[in-house]
Amino acid sequence: MTAATGAAGGPLQFARNERRRFYEELSEFLRIPSVSAKSEHDPDTARAARWLRDHMAAAGLEAEVLPTAGHPVALGEWRGAGPDAPTLLVYGHYDVQPPEPLDLWDSPPFEPSVRDGRLYARGAADDKGQLFMHVKALESHLAARGSLPVNVVVLAEGEEEIGSPNLLPFVKQHRERLEAGTVVISDSAMFAPGQPSLLYSLRGLAYFELHASGPATDLHSGAYGGAVRNPANALAALLAGLQEADGRIAVPGFYDDVEEPDPEALARVRALPFDEEAFAQEVGVATLAGGEKGRSPLERLWARPSCDINGMASGYAGEGAKTVLPARAMAKVSFRLVPNQTPERVRTLVERHVRNNAPEGVEVRVAALHGARPWRAKLEGEVFEAAARALEASFGRRPVLAGEGGTIPIVVELEELLQADTLLMGFALPGANMHAPNEWLATDCFERGLDALVRLYDEL
């Protein structure tokens, strides 16, 4: 029996003995409102980077905070395996989404609360909680054994939630320092409670703001309505025209680059025990009616593109009536992409579509906010198999291969720049309210996931 499988003083036993302290430290981390999208939280974001640096150092890594043109990077390194040993790069992010709307939280978003086996806080699942698990897995090995079988670099950024605009220049600048054969990321969900998974795909992203402007100022809708074109009406019509009745995206040329999933991958997706009714109930809808007709829900989520309006603003939205014809209207729109689409190509298509369909009397402008390319994994290799064994030992079930509808912007760039493979093993659960009020991480997943990360190094 190895130390990590139960012998006194082994890494696994250390992690289990220290759980209470780990929860207390994670709660400290979650209390820092490191919202990267809001400039008033810049001091908090910098504080989160320093907190992470200090805890990586306490875990036994050499750690520092390095600047970027935006929010800083917290970098930790352990090189004790020697120059001939392989290197793992653990990537994660310490920034979080804005917590609004605050009135929908059952407990304050930055005051962690444990209820019914769930740890509630902004960042609990995405991604502070999962990144923290990696740091504690490393601490468990270094505390119990003083060593690891591989060299490890921990790269934690503070801008993932705003598209990682400064991470790629940072990686290019520090490329030699970040060289690794495998990038390990935990920033995603398991397929189902008790069923671990390894991800083989991520969708990409093209995110825009559409701005419609008309008269020089807001007007009385009775005095001018019917004669002056209403920018809100015009923008609503443009938004409605982005999709066909059957769910397909109506932008000409949009599907020219869409790659159909290979039959083997599609068969794996269709064989998964997906409970459509339970999934719908979990998110509070009657049925899963979105997306393209004739495609299964998992296929629509993982292997097909989508278009969503993420926010709209125009005119008067306060209490009571105000008969205004607004001068301006704005909408935020995101497209999820699949291989071989690129955000640059989608931007060209969307701009052309808007230009060709904007009505007279209104000017419509498209502003690209950020984008990311889609990704598909290589489902082979020693690290992949080691992760599968570690997950099976911790959860009692062989992991399934799953996709992820969301985006981790840096994955493709890290693979290309470092010539590395990527291993995505997440420990959140479906319905964990990432990006929404009442975000949570199951305590069982935290504890079993930490066990799996500790076991991963022994399996290597």
C-alpha positions in Angstrom: 0.0 0.0 0.0 1.4 3.4 -1.0 1.3 6.4 1.3 -1.5 8.0 -0.7 -3.7 5.0 -0.4 -4.1 5.1 3.3 -0.8 4.6 5.2 -0.4 6.9 8.2 1.1 10.2 7.3 0.5 9.9 3.6 -0.7 12.7 1.4 -4.3 11.4 1.2 -4.5 11.1 5.0 -3.0 14.6 5.4 -5.6 16.1 3.1 -8.4 14.4 5.1 -7.0 15.4 8.4 -6.8 19.0 7.3 -10.2 19.4 5.8 -11.5 21.8 8.5 -8.6 24.1 8.0 -8.9 23.8 4.2 -12.6 24.9 4.4 -11.6 27.8 6.6 -8.9 29.0 4.2 -11.2 28.6 1.2 -13.8 30.8 3.0 -11.1 33.4 3.4 -10.4 33.3 -0.3 -14.1 33.5 -1.3 -14.6 36.5 0.9 -12.4 38.6 -1.4 -14.7 40.2 -4.0 -12.2 39.8 -6.9 -14.7 40.9 -9.6 -12.5 41.6 -12.6 -15.2 43.3 -14.7 -15.6 46.2 -12.3 -12.8 48.7 -11.8 -13.9 49.5 -8.2 -12.9 46.0 -7.3 -9.3 46.3 -8.7 -7.8 46.5 -5.2 -9.8 43.3 -4.3 -8.5 41.5 -7.3 -4.9 42.4 -6.5 -5.6 41.3 -2.9 -6.8 37.9 -4.1 -3.6 37.4 -6.2 -1.5 38.2 -3.1 -3.6 35.8 -1.0 -3.1 33.0 -3.5 0.6 33.7 -3.6 0.9 33.5 0.1 -1.0 30.2 0.3 1.1 28.7 -2.5 4.2 29.7 -0.6 2.8 28.1 2.6 2.1 24.9 0.6 5.8 24.6 -0.3 5.9 26.3 -3.7 8.1 29.2 -4.7 5.4 31.8 -5.4 5.1 35.4 -6.6 2.7 37.9 -8.1 3.6 39.1 -11.5 2.1 42.2 -13.2 0.3 42.3 -16.6 -1.3 45.2 -18.4 -4.4 44.4 -16.4 -4.9 42.2 -13.3 -1.8 40.4 -12.0 -0.9 36.7 -12.3 -0.2 34.6 -9.2 2.6 32.1 -10.2 3.7 29.1 -8.1 6.5 26.7 -8.9 8.0 23.4 -7.5 11.0 22.2 -9.5 12.2 19.5 -7.1 11.7 16.6 -9.4 14.7 17.7 -11.5 15.3 19.0 -15.0 14.7 15.6 -16.6 11.3 15.0 -15.0 8.1 16.1 -16.8 6.3 19.3 -15.9 2.6 19.8 -15.2 1.1 23.3 -15.6 -2.0 23.8 -13.4 -4.1 26.7 -14.8 -6.9 28.4 -13.0 -8.3 31.9 -12.3 -9.0 33.8 -9.1 -11.3 36.4 -10.6 -15.1 36.0 -10.3 -18.2 37.2 -12.1 -20.2 40.2 -10.7 -22.7 38.9 -8.1 -25.7 40.9 -9.3 -28.7 40.7 -9.0 -27.9 40.8 -5.2 -31.6 40.4 -4.2 -31.7 36.9 -5.6 -29.0 35.5 -3.3 -30.2 33.6 -0.3 -27.0 34.6 1.6 -24.4 37.3 0.8 -22.3 36.4 -2.2 -19.0 37.1 -0.5 -19.9 35.6 2.8 -19.5 31.8 2.3 -22.3 29.7 3.7 -22.7 25.9 4.0 -26.2 24.6 3.6 -27.4 21.1 2.8 -24.0 19.9 1.7 -23.3 22.9 -0.5 -20.8 25.7 -0.1 -22.5 28.9 -1.4 -20.4 31.9 -2.5 -19.5 33.7 -5.6 -16.4 31.8 -7.0 -17.1 28.6 -5.0 -17.3 26.6 -8.2 -15.9 29.1 -10.8 -13.0 28.9 -10.2 -11.6 29.7 -6.7 -12.9 26.5 -5.1 -11.5 24.3 -7.8 -8.2 26.1 -8.1 -7.8 26.0 -4.3 -8.2 22.2 -4.4 -5.1 22.0 -6.6 -3.0 24.1 -4.2 -4.1 21.9 -1.3 -3.4 18.7 -3.2 0.2 19.9 -3.8 0.4 21.0 -0.1 -0.7 17.5 1.0 2.1 15.8 -1.0 4.8 18.3 0.0 3.8 18.2 3.7 3.5 14.4 3.9 6.5 13.4 1.6 8.4 16.6 0.9 8.3 15.9 -2.9 6.3 15.3 -6.0 7.0 12.9 -8.9 6.8 15.7 -11.4 7.6 19.4 -11.6 4.6 21.6 -11.2 3.8 25.2 -12.2 0.6 26.9 -11.0 -0.6 29.7 -13.2 -3.5 31.7 -11.8 -4.8 34.7 -13.7 -7.3 37.4 -12.7 -9.0 38.1 -16.0 -10.6 34.9 -17.2 -14.1 36.2 -16.6 -13.4 39.1 -19.0 -11.9 37.0 -21.7 -8.2 36.8 -20.6 -7.0 39.8 -22.6 -3.6 39.9 -21.0 -2.8 36.2 -20.4 -1.6 35.4 -23.9 1.0 38.2 -23.8 2.1 37.0 -20.4 2.5 33.4 -21.5 4.5 34.5 -24.5 6.7 36.6 -22.3 7.3 33.8 -19.8 7.1 30.9 -22.2 10.3 29.2 -21.1 9.3 29.4 -17.5 5.9 27.9 -18.3 7.1 25.0 -20.5 5.1 21.9 -19.7 4.0 18.7 -21.3 0.5 18.8 -19.9 -1.8 21.6 -18.8 -4.3 20.5 -16.0 -7.4 22.6 -15.5 -10.3 22.3 -13.1 -12.9 24.9 -14.1 -15.8 22.8 -15.2 -18.5 20.4 -14.0 -18.9 16.7 -13.6 -21.5 15.0 -15.7 -23.8 14.2 -12.8 -23.6 13.8 -9.0 -21.3 10.9 -8.2 -20.3 10.6 -11.9 -16.9 12.1 -12.6 -16.0 13.1 -16.1 -13.0 14.1 -18.3 -13.8 16.8 -20.8 -13.0 16.4 -24.5 -14.5 19.6 -25.8 -15.2 23.3 -25.1 -17.2 25.7 -27.2 -15.7 28.9 -28.2 -17.1 32.4 -27.9 -17.8 35.5 -29.9 -19.3 38.3 -27.6 -20.7 41.6 -28.9 -22.5 44.7 -28.0 -25.0 46.0 -30.5 -25.7 49.8 -30.2 -28.7 51.4 -32.0 -29.0 55.2 -32.0 -31.6 57.5 -33.5 -32.8 60.9 -32.4 -30.5 63.3 -30.6 -32.4 62.8 -27.3 -35.3 60.8 -25.9 -38.6 61.9 -27.3 -42.3 61.9 -26.3 -43.7 58.7 -27.9 -47.0 60.4 -28.5 -45.6 63.4 -30.2 -43.1 61.5 -32.3 -44.0 57.8 -32.3 -44.8 56.6 -35.8 -42.8 59.3 -37.5 -39.4 58.9 -35.9 -37.8 55.4 -36.0 -37.5 53.9 -32.5 -34.0 52.5 -31.9 -35.3 50.0 -29.3 -37.9 48.7 -31.8 -35.2 48.5 -34.5 -32.8 46.7 -32.2 -35.5 44.3 -31.1 -36.2 43.4 -34.7 -32.5 42.8 -35.4 -32.2 40.6 -32.4 -35.2 38.6 -33.3 -33.7 38.1 -36.8 -30.6 36.4 -35.5 -32.4 33.0 -35.2 -34.8 31.1 -37.4 -37.9 29.5 -36.0 -36.2 26.1 -35.9 -33.4 27.4 -33.7 -30.7 27.7 -36.4 -28.7 30.9 -36.4 -29.9 33.1 -39.3 -26.6 35.0 -40.0 -25.7 34.1 -43.6 -22.5 32.1 -43.8 -22.5 31.2 -40.1 -22.6 27.5 -40.6 -20.0 27.4 -43.4 -17.2 26.6 -40.9 -19.2 24.4 -38.5 -17.6 20.9 -38.2 -20.0 18.1 -37.5 -18.9 15.9 -34.5 -17.3 12.6 -35.5 -19.7 9.7 -35.3 -17.8 8.0 -32.5 -18.0 11.1 -30.3 -21.7 11.6 -31.1 -22.4 8.0 -30.2 -20.7 8.5 -26.8 -22.8 11.6 -26.2 -26.1 9.9 -27.1 -25.2 6.9 -24.8 -24.8 9.0 -21.7 -27.7 8.7 -19.2 -29.0 12.2 -19.5 -32.3 12.9 -17.7 -33.8 15.7 -19.8 -36.8 16.2 -17.5 -34.7 16.4 -14.4 -32.3 18.8 -16.1 -35.2 21.1 -17.1 -36.7 21.0 -13.6 -33.3 21.9 -12.1 -33.1 25.1 -14.0 -36.8 25.9 -13.6 -38.2 25.4 -17.1 -41.0 23.2 -18.4 -38.9 21.7 -21.3 -35.6 22.0 -23.1 -36.9 23.8 -26.1 -33.9 26.0 -27.0 -31.5 25.4 -29.9 -31.7 23.5 -33.1 -34.6 21.2 -33.7 -33.7 17.6 -34.4 -30.6 17.7 -32.1 -30.4 16.1 -28.6 -29.9 18.5 -25.7 -26.4 17.3 -25.0 -25.5 17.7 -28.7 -26.9 21.2 -28.7 -24.9 22.0 -25.5 -21.6 20.5 -26.5 -21.3 20.1 -30.2 -23.5 22.8 -31.9 -23.2 26.6 -31.9 -25.7 28.8 -30.2 -26.8 32.5 -30.0 -28.0 34.2 -26.8 -29.0 37.7 -25.8 -27.2 38.3 -22.6 -28.6 41.7 -21.7 -30.6 44.7 -23.0 -31.0 48.3 -22.0 -33.1 51.2 -23.4 -35.6 53.8 -22.5 -37.4 53.9 -19.1 -37.5 50.8 -16.9 -38.4 52.3 -13.6 -41.7 52.2 -11.6 -44.8 53.4 -13.3 -45.2 54.7 -16.9 -43.1 57.1 -18.9 -44.1 57.4 -22.6 -40.6 57.8 -24.0 -39.2 57.1 -27.4 -35.6 56.3 -26.5 -32.7 57.8 -28.3 -30.5 54.8 -27.9 -30.7 51.0 -27.3 -28.1 48.4 -26.5 -27.9 44.7 -26.3 -25.2 42.2 -25.4 -25.1 39.1 -27.6 -22.9 36.0 -27.4 -22.4 33.2 -29.9 -21.0 29.9 -28.7 -18.7 28.4 -31.4 -17.6 24.9 -32.4 -14.7 23.6 -34.5 -13.7 25.1 -37.0 -15.3 28.5 -36.2 -13.3 31.5 -35.1 -14.5 34.6 -33.3 -12.9 36.8 -36.0 -14.9 35.2 -38.8 -18.1 35.4 -36.8 -17.5 39.1 -36.2 -17.2 39.7 -39.9 -20.5 37.8 -40.5 -22.4 39.5 -37.7 -21.3 43.0 -38.8 -22.3 42.3 -42.4 -25.7 40.9 -41.2 -26.4 43.9 -39.0 -25.3 46.3 -41.8 -27.6 44.7 -44.3 -30.6 44.6 -42.0 -30.5 47.8 -40.0 -33.5 50.0 -41.0 -33.4 53.6 -42.2 -33.4 56.2 -39.5 -31.3 54.2 -37.1 -27.6 53.7 -36.9 -26.5 50.3 -35.5 -22.9 49.7 -34.4 -21.4 46.3 -33.5 -18.6 46.3 -30.8 -16.7 43.1 -30.3 -15.9 42.6 -26.5 -14.0 39.3 -26.5 -13.8 35.9 -28.1 -12.2 32.5 -27.8 -11.7 29.5 -30.1 -13.4 26.2 -29.5 -11.3 23.2 -28.4 -11.3 19.4 -28.7 -9.0 17.1 -26.7 -6.7 14.2 -27.5 -8.2 11.4 -25.5 -5.1 9.4 -24.9 -1.8 9.5 -23.0 -0.3 8.7 -19.7 -1.7 11.7 -17.8 -5.2 11.1 -19.2 -5.1 7.5 -18.0 -3.7 8.5 -14.6 -6.5 11.0 -14.2 -9.1 8.4 -15.0 -7.6 6.0 -12.5 -7.5 8.7 -9.8 -11.1 9.7 -10.4 -12.3 6.1 -10.3 -10.5 5.5 -7.0 -12.0 8.6 -5.4 -15.6 8.4 -6.8 -15.9 4.7 -7.2 -16.9 5.0 -10.9 -15.0 5.2 -14.1 -15.2 8.8 -15.5 -17.2 9.4 -18.6 -16.1 11.6 -21.4 -18.2 14.8 -21.6 -18.3 18.1 -23.3 -18.7 21.6 -21.9 -20.9 24.2 -23.4 -18.9 27.1 -21.9 -15.5 28.5 -22.8 -12.0 28.6 -21.2 -10.4 31.2 -23.4 -6.7 30.3 -23.0 -6.9 26.5 -23.6 -6.2 26.5 -27.3 -3.4 29.2 -26.9 -1.7 27.3 -24.1 -1.7 24.1 -26.2 -0.3 25.8 -29.2 2.3 28.0 -27.5 3.6 25.3 -25.1 3.1 22.3 -27.5 1.2 20.7 -24.6 -1.8 18.5 -24.1 -4.7 19.6 -21.9 -6.4 17.6 -19.2 -9.8 19.1 -18.0 -11.1 17.5 -14.9 -13.8 19.6 -13.1 -15.6 19.0 -9.8 -18.6 21.3 -9.9 -22.0 19.9 -10.5 -24.6 20.8 -13.2 -26.8 23.5 -11.8 -24.1 25.0 -9.6 -25.2 28.5 -10.7 -21.9 29.6 -12.1 -22.4 33.2 -13.3 -25.7 33.3 -11.5 -27.0 34.0 -7.9 -26.5 31.3 -5.3 -23.4 29.8 -6.9 -22.4 26.7 -5.0 -19.9 23.8 -4.8 -20.9 20.5 -3.3 -18.8 19.6 -0.2 -18.8 16.0 -1.3 -17.3 17.0 -4.6 -14.8 19.2 -2.9 -13.6 16.4 -0.7 -13.7 13.6 -3.3 -12.2 15.9 -5.9 -9.3 16.8 -3.6 -8.8 13.1 -3.0 -8.6 12.6 -6.7 -6.1 15.4 -7.2 -3.9 14.0 -4.5 -4.1 10.5 -6.1 -3.3 11.9 -9.5 0.3 12.5 -8.6 0.7 8.9 -7.3 -0.9 7.6 -10.4 1.6 9.5 -12.5 
